[in-house]
Amino acid sequence: MSLNDRVSEAIKSAMKARDKIRLETVRSIKKAILEKESSVRPSGQENLTEAQEIELLVQLAKQRRDSITQYQQANRDDLAAQEAQELAILEEYLPQQLSDEEIERAIDHIIAQVGATAAKDMGKVMGPAMQQLKGKADGKKVQDLVKAKLSK
């Protein structure tokens, strides 16, 4: 079942359950999907690929994380809590997130593959790391781990 179909079903379920936050969140996902599909149509592609769907969800989740940080800095805990609820709903549609240990193992493997030894090699590691871990790990967490490992 495609993401679009799953989101459509979730909209119906949220409407029946009268779950306002879930309904708003899945509607925002649906809107983002429709916008992305209309942007790829000129290239002859009718529907989004699974990779494009994951990329879209990762982008939406990152926006929520950024909003949470900004709201917390502005002492708007009410808005931060709402964004956190929306983020939790978004994460239901993302692939299972890897544990810190799994991310570290993947990064160690990539560092060994590309032969990175210092912080200046961060670009060599980040490209393959993000390609391999896209949707499975937060990009900021991956960046921090790579930076820590290369600065030793």
ROMAR-418183 format. One line per field, with one value per residue: x, y, z of N, C-alpha, C, CB in turn; residue number from 1. Coordinates in steps of 0.05 Angstrom, whole numbers, plus 32768, in hexadecimal, padded with zeros to 4 digits. Each point is the difference from the previous one (the first is absolute). Glycine has a CB too. Layout:
ROMAR-418183
nc1: c(X:...)
nc2: c(Y:...)
nc3: c(Z:...)
cac1: c(X:...)
cac2: c(Y:...)
cac3: c(Z:...)
cc1: c(X:...)
cc2: c(Y:...)
cc3: c(Z:...)
cbc1: c(X:...)
cbc2: c(Y:...)
cbc3: c(Z:...)
resi: c(NUM:...)
end
This chain:
ROMAR-418183
nc1: c(8011:801F:8012:7FC8:7FE8:8014:7FE3:7FC7:8000:800E:7FCC:7FDB:8019:7FF8:7FC2:7FF5:801F:7FDE:8047:7FF4:8037:7FEE:7FE7:8034:8024:7FDF:7FF9:8040:8004:7FD9:8022:8034:7FE3:7FED:8039:801C:7FD5:800A:8042:7FFA:7FD2:8032:8019:7FC6:7FF0:7FBE:801E:802C:8028:7FEC:8026:7FCF:7FE9:8037:8003:7FC9:800F:8036:7FE0:7FD8:802F:801D:7FCB:7FFD:803B:7FF7:7FCD:801E:802B:7FD7:7FDF:8034:8011:7FC5:8003:7FDC:8001:7FCE:8026:8020:7FCA:7FF3:8038:7FF9:7FCA:801C:8030:7FD8:7FE7:8038:800E:7FCB:8024:803D:800C:7FF5:801A:8033:7FFB:8021:8010:7FED:8021:8035:7FFC:7FFA:8033:8026:7FF2:800F:803A:8011:7FED:8025:8038:7FD9:803C:7FD8:7FC9:8013:7FD6:7FC9:7FFC:800E:7FCC:7FD2:7FFC:7FF8:7FDD:7FD1:7FFF:7FF5:7FD3:7FD2:7FD9:8029:8009:7FDF:8020:800E:8014:8027:801C:800F:801C:8026:8016:8012:8023:8023:8012:8021)
nc2: c(7FE9:802B:8016:8005:7FD0:8015:8038:7FE7:7FE0:8035:801F:7FD2:8001:803D:7FFF:7FD3:801F:803C:7FF8:8048:7FE4:7FD6:802E:8023:7FCE:7FED:803D:8004:7FC8:8016:8034:7FE0:7FDB:8031:801B:7FCC:7FF7:803A:7FF6:7FCA:8018:8018:7FC4:7FE6:7FFF:7FEE:8003:8022:7FD3:7FE8:8033:8029:7FE8:800A:803C:800F:7FEA:8020:8036:7FF6:7FF4:8037:8021:7FE5:800F:803D:8004:7FE9:802E:802E:7FEE:7FFD:803B:8015:7FE1:7FDB:7FCD:800B:7FF6:7FCF:7FDE:8008:7FEB:7FCA:7FF0:8006:7FD9:7FD1:8004:7FFE:7FCA:7FE2:8008:7FEE:7FC6:7FEE:803D:7FD9:7FF6:8035:7FC6:800E:8037:7FE3:7FD6:802D:801F:7FCD:7FF7:803A:8001:7FCD:8019:8032:7FE5:8026:8009:8033:8013:7FF8:7FCB:8029:7FF6:7FC3:7FF9:8021:7FDC:7FCC:8019:8011:7FC9:7FDE:8024:8011:7FFC:7FEF:803D:8037:800F:800B:7FC4:8003:8034:7FE8:7FCD:8020:8024:7FCF:7FE4:8034:8012:7FC2)
nc3: c(8000:7FD6:8035:7FE3:8022:8038:7FF9:7FF1:8036:8021:7FEA:8016:8039:800A:7FF2:802B:802E:7FF7:7FEF:7FFD:7FF9:7FD4:7FDC:7FFD:7FF0:7FCE:7FE8:7FFF:7FE0:7FD5:7FF5:7FF4:7FD5:7FDF:7FFD:7FE9:7FD1:7FE9:7FFE:7FDB:7FD3:7FE1:8005:7FE1:8044:7FF8:8036:801D:7FE8:8035:7FF6:8001:8038:801D:7FEC:801B:8038:8003:7FF8:8030:802A:7FF4:800D:8039:800F:7FF4:8025:8032:7FFC:7FFE:8032:8025:7FF1:8013:8041:7FCD:8037:7FD7:7FCF:801A:8004:7FC2:7FED:8023:7FE1:7FC8:8011:800D:7FC5:7FE3:801C:7FE5:7FC9:8016:7FE8:803C:8010:7FF1:803E:8000:7FEA:7FC5:7FFD:8011:7FD2:7FD4:8013:7FFF:7FC4:7FED:801B:7FDF:7FC8:8003:801C:8030:8019:800C:8010:7FC2:7FFF:8010:7FC1:8006:8027:7FE4:7FCB:801C:8030:7FDA:7FDE:8034:801B:7FCD:8038:8032:801D:800E:7FC5:803C:8008:7FCE:8014:8038:7FE7:7FD9:802F:8024:7FD3:7FF0:803E:800B)
cac1: c(7FEF:8011:7FFE:7FE8:7FE9:8000:7FF8:7FE4:7FF3:8005:7FEE:7FE5:8001:8002:7FE6:7FED:8008:8000:801B:8007:801D:8007:7FF4:800F:801A:7FFF:7FF8:8018:8010:7FF1:8005:801C:8002:7FF4:8011:8018:7FF8:7FFB:8019:800F:7FF1:800B:8015:7FF3:7FFC:7FE4:8000:801A:800D:8002:8016:7FF6:7FEE:8010:800E:7FEB:7FFA:8018:7FFF:7FEA:8008:8015:7FF2:7FF4:8016:800A:7FEC:8001:8017:7FFA:7FEB:800B:8011:7FEF:7FEF:7FE5:7FFE:7FE7:8004:8014:7FF2:7FEF:8013:800A:7FEB:8000:8018:7FFC:7FEE:8011:8014:7FF3:8001:801C:800C:800A:8019:8016:800A:8019:8015:7FFE:800A:801D:800C:7FFE:8013:801B:8004:8004:801A:8014:7FFE:800B:801A:8001:8011:8000:7FE8:7FFE:7FF4:7FE4:7FF0:8002:7FF1:7FE4:7FF1:7FF7:7FF2:7FE4:7FF4:7FFB:7FEF:7FEA:7FE6:8003:800E:8000:8019:8010:800D:8015:8015:800E:8010:8016:8012:800E:8012:8016:8011:8010)
cac2: c(8017:8018:8014:800F:7FF0:7FFE:801A:8003:7FF0:800C:8018:7FF6:7FF6:8017:800E:7FF0:8001:801C:8006:8019:8003:7FEC:8008:8016:7FF7:7FEF:8011:800F:7FED:7FFD:8018:7FFF:7FEC:800A:8015:7FF3:7FF2:8013:800B:7FEC:7FF9:8008:7FEE:7FE7:7FEE:8003:7FFE:8001:7FE7:7FFC:8011:801C:8002:8001:801A:8013:7FFD:8009:801D:8009:7FFB:8014:8019:7FFF:8001:801B:8011:7FFA:800E:801D:8006:7FFD:8018:8017:7FF9:7FF9:7FE3:7FF6:7FFB:7FEB:7FE7:7FF9:7FF8:7FE6:7FED:7FFD:7FF1:7FE4:7FF5:7FFE:7FEA:7FE6:7FFB:7FFD:7FE6:7FFD:800E:7FF0:8007:800E:7FEC:7FF9:8017:8001:7FEA:8008:8016:7FF4:7FF1:8014:800C:7FED:7FFD:8017:8006:801A:8000:801A:8010:800B:7FEB:7FFD:7FFF:7FE5:7FED:8008:7FF9:7FE4:7FFB:8009:7FEF:7FE6:8002:8012:7FF7:7FED:800E:801D:800B:800F:7FEC:7FF4:8014:8002:7FE8:8001:8015:7FF6:7FEB:800A:8013:7FF2)
cac3: c(8000:7FFE:8016:7FFA:8008:801E:800B:7FFC:8014:801A:8001:8006:801C:8012:7FFF:8010:801C:8008:800A:7FF2:7FFA:7FEC:7FE7:7FF4:7FF8:7FE8:7FEA:7FF7:7FF1:7FE6:7FF0:7FF6:7FEB:7FE7:7FF5:7FF5:7FE8:7FEB:7FF7:7FF0:7FE8:7FE7:7FF8:7FF6:8016:800A:801E:800D:8006:801D:800A:8001:8016:8018:8000:8007:801D:800F:7FFF:8012:801C:8007:8005:801B:8014:8000:800D:801D:800B:8000:8014:801B:8005:8004:8017:7FF7:8004:7FF5:7FE3:7FFE:8005:7FE9:7FEB:8008:7FFA:7FE3:7FF9:8007:7FEC:7FE8:8002:7FFB:7FE3:7FF8:8006:801B:8004:800A:801B:7FFF:7FFA:7FE4:7FF1:8003:7FF0:7FE4:7FFC:8001:7FE7:7FEA:8004:7FF7:7FE3:7FF1:800B:800D:8019:800E:7FFD:7FE4:7FF0:8007:7FE8:7FF4:8010:8002:7FE8:8001:8019:7FFE:7FEC:800D:8018:7FFB:8009:8016:8016:7FFF:7FF4:8014:8011:7FF0:7FFE:801A:8005:7FED:8009:8018:7FF9:7FF0:800F:8015)
cc1: c(8012:7FFA:7FE6:7FE7:7FFF:7FF7:7FE2:7FEF:8002:7FEE:7FE4:7FFE:8000:7FE6:7FEB:8006:7FFF:801B:800B:801D:8008:7FF5:800F:801B:7FFF:7FF6:8018:8012:7FF4:8006:801D:8004:7FF5:8011:8019:7FF8:7FFC:801A:8010:7FF0:800C:8017:7FF5:7FFB:7FE4:7FFF:801C:800C:8001:8016:7FF7:7FEC:800F:800D:7FEC:7FFA:8017:8000:7FEB:8008:8016:7FF4:7FF4:8015:800B:7FEC:7FFF:8016:7FFA:7FEB:800A:8012:7FEF:7FED:7FE2:7FFC:7FE7:8003:8014:7FF3:7FEF:8012:800B:7FEC:7FFF:8018:7FFD:7FEE:800F:8012:7FF3:8002:801D:800A:800A:801B:8015:8008:801A:8017:8000:800B:801F:800E:8001:8015:801D:8006:8006:801B:8016:8000:800E:801B:8003:8010:7FFE:7FE5:7FFD:7FF4:7FE2:7FED:8000:7FEE:7FE2:7FEF:7FF6:7FEF:7FE2:7FF1:7FF7:7FEB:7FE8:7FE5:8002:800E:7FFE:801A:8012:800F:8017:8017:8011:8012:8019:8015:8010:8014:8018:8011:8010:801D)
cc2: c(8019:8013:8010:7FF1:7FFE:801A:8004:7FF0:800C:8019:7FF7:7FF7:8017:8010:7FF1:8002:801D:8009:8017:8002:7FEC:8008:8016:7FF6:7FEF:8010:8010:7FED:7FFD:8018:8000:7FEB:800A:8016:7FF4:7FF1:8013:800C:7FEC:7FF7:8009:7FEE:7FE5:7FEC:8005:8000:8001:7FE4:7FFE:8012:801D:8003:8002:801B:8016:7FFF:8009:801F:800B:7FFC:8014:801B:8001:8002:801C:8013:7FFB:800F:801E:8007:7FFD:8018:8019:7FFB:7FFC:7FE2:7FF4:7FF9:7FEA:7FE5:7FF7:7FF6:7FE4:7FEA:7FFB:7FF0:7FE3:7FF2:7FFC:7FE8:7FE4:7FF8:7FFC:7FE3:7FFF:800E:7FEE:8009:800E:7FED:7FF9:8016:8001:7FEA:8008:8016:7FF5:7FF1:8014:800E:7FEE:7FFE:8017:8008:801B:7FFF:8019:800F:800B:7FEB:7FFD:7FFE:7FE5:7FEC:8007:7FF8:7FE4:7FFA:8008:7FF0:7FE6:8002:8012:7FF4:7FED:800D:801E:800A:800E:7FEC:7FF3:8013:8002:7FE8:8000:8014:7FF7:7FEB:800A:8014:7FF3:7FFE)
cc3: c(8000:8018:7FFD:8009:801F:800D:7FFC:8014:801C:8004:8008:801D:8014:8001:8011:801E:800B:800D:7FF0:7FF7:7FEB:7FE5:7FF2:7FF6:7FE7:7FE8:7FF6:7FF0:7FE4:7FEE:7FF5:7FEA:7FE5:7FF3:7FF2:7FE6:7FE9:7FF6:7FEF:7FE6:7FE6:7FF5:7FF7:8016:800C:801F:800B:8004:801F:800C:8002:8017:801B:8003:8009:801E:8011:8001:8013:801D:8008:8006:801C:8015:8003:800F:801E:800D:8002:8015:801C:8007:8006:8017:7FF9:8001:7FF5:7FE3:7FFB:8005:7FE9:7FE9:8007:7FFA:7FE2:7FF7:8005:7FEB:7FE6:8000:7FFD:7FE2:7FF6:8006:801D:8003:800C:801C:7FFD:7FFA:7FE3:7FEE:8002:7FF0:7FE2:7FFA:8001:7FE6:7FE9:8003:7FF7:7FE2:7FF2:800A:800D:801A:8010:7FFA:7FE3:7FED:8005:7FE8:7FF2:800E:8000:7FE8:8001:8019:7FFD:7FEB:800C:8016:7FFC:8009:8018:8018:7FFB:7FF5:8013:8012:7FF1:7FFE:8019:8005:7FED:800A:8019:7FF9:7FF1:800F:8016:7FF7)
cbc1: c(7FDB:8000:8032:8017:8003:8026:802E:8009:8009:802F:801C:7FFB:8018:8031:800B:7FFB:801D:7FCE:8009:7FDB:8009:8000:7FD4:7FE9:800E:7FF7:7FD2:7FFD:800D:7FDC:7FDF:800F:7FFB:7FD3:7FF0:8014:7FEA:7FD3:8001:8015:7FD8:7FF4:8020:8016:8032:7FEF:7FD6:7FF2:801B:7FF0:8021:8007:7FDE:8008:801F:7FED:7FE3:801A:8010:7FDE:7FF5:8021:7FF7:7FDB:800C:8019:7FE5:7FED:801F:800C:7FDE:7FFE:8023:8002:8020:7FFE:801C:7FE7:7FF5:8024:8000:7FDE:800C:801C:7FE6:7FE7:801B:8005:7FD8:7FFE:801A:7FE0:7FD6:8008:800D:7FE8:7FE6:8010:7FE9:7FEF:7FFC:7FD8:7FD5:7FF9:7FF0:7FCF:7FE0:7FFB:7FE1:7FCE:7FED:7FFB:7FD5:7FD2:8011:7FD3:801F:8033:8003:8028:802C:800A:8009:8030:8028:800F:801B:8029:802B:800F:801C:802E:8029:8019:7FEF:8002:8020:7FDF:7FE6:7FDF:7FD5:7FDE:7FE3:7FDA:7FD6:7FE1:7FE0:7FD7:7FDA:7FE4:7FDE:7FD8)
cbc2: c(7FE7:7FFC:8002:8016:7FE6:7FDF:8012:8007:7FD7:7FEF:8018:7FF1:7FD7:8003:8012:7FE1:7FD7:7FFD:7FD0:8016:8010:7FDC:7FF2:8020:8000:7FD8:8004:801E:7FE7:7FE4:8019:800E:7FDC:7FF6:8020:7FFB:7FDD:800B:801C:7FF0:8001:802E:8017:8008:7FFE:7FEA:7FE4:802B:8000:7FD0:7FE0:8004:7FE5:7FCE:7FF0:7FFD:7FDA:7FD7:7FFE:7FF5:7FCF:7FE7:8004:7FE3:7FD1:7FF7:7FFE:7FD2:7FDD:8002:7FF0:7FCE:7FEC:800A:801A:8029:8005:801C:8030:8020:800B:8022:8030:8016:800F:802C:8028:800B:8016:8032:801D:800B:801A:8031:7FFA:7FD4:802A:7FF8:7FD8:8021:7FEE:7FE2:8019:8012:7FDE:7FF4:8021:7FFB:7FDB:8006:8019:7FE7:7FE7:800F:7FE3:800B:7FE3:8002:800C:801C:7FE9:801A:8030:800B:7FF9:8026:8020:7FF4:8007:802E:8016:7FF2:7FF9:8013:8006:7FDB:7FD8:8002:8004:8026:7FF7:7FE6:8019:801B:7FE7:7FF3:8023:800A:7FE0:7FF9:8023:7FE6)
cbc3: c(8018:7FCE:8004:7FD9:7FD4:7FFC:7FF7:7FCF:7FE5:8000:7FDD:7FD0:7FF0:7FF7:7FD2:7FD9:7FF8:8006:800E:801A:802E:8024:8013:801F:8030:801D:8013:8028:802A:8017:801D:802E:8023:8014:8024:802F:801C:8013:8029:802B:801D:800D:801F:7FD5:800A:7FD6:7FFD:8016:7FD4:7FFB:7FEB:7FCE:7FE6:7FFE:7FDB:7FD2:7FF5:7FF2:7FD0:7FDC:7FFA:7FE3:7FCF:7FEE:7FF5:7FD5:7FD6:7FF8:7FED:7FD0:7FE0:7FFB:7FE2:7FCF:801C:7FE2:8028:8022:7FF7:800F:8031:800E:7FF6:8024:8028:7FFB:800A:8031:8015:7FFC:801E:8026:7FFB:800A:7FCF:8005:8007:7FD1:8015:8021:802F:800A:8008:802E:8022:7FFF:8014:8032:8011:7FFE:8027:802B:8006:7FF9:7FDC:7FEC:7FE8:7FFF:8031:8009:7FFF:802A:7FFB:7FF3:801D:801D:7FE6:7FE6:801B:800D:7FDC:7FF4:801B:7FD9:7FD3:7FDF:8007:8027:7FD7:7FFF:8018:7FE6:7FDF:8012:800E:7FD9:7FEE:801B:7FFF:7FD8:7FF6:800E)
resi: c(1:2:3:4:5:6:7:8:9:10:11:12:13:14:15:16:17:18:19:20:21:22:23:24:25:26:27:28:29:30:31:32:33:34:35:36:37:38:39:40:41:42:43:44:45:46:47:48:49:50:51:52:53:54:55:56:57:58:59:60:61:62:63:64:65:66:67:68:69:70:71:72:73:74:75:76:77:78:79:80:81:82:83:84:85:86:87:88:89:90:91:92:93:94:95:96:97:98:99:100:101:102:103:104:105:106:107:108:109:110:111:112:113:114:115:116:117:118:119:120:121:122:123:124:125:126:127:128:129:130:131:132:133:134:135:136:137:138:139:140:141:142:143:144:145:146:147:148:149:150:151:152)
end
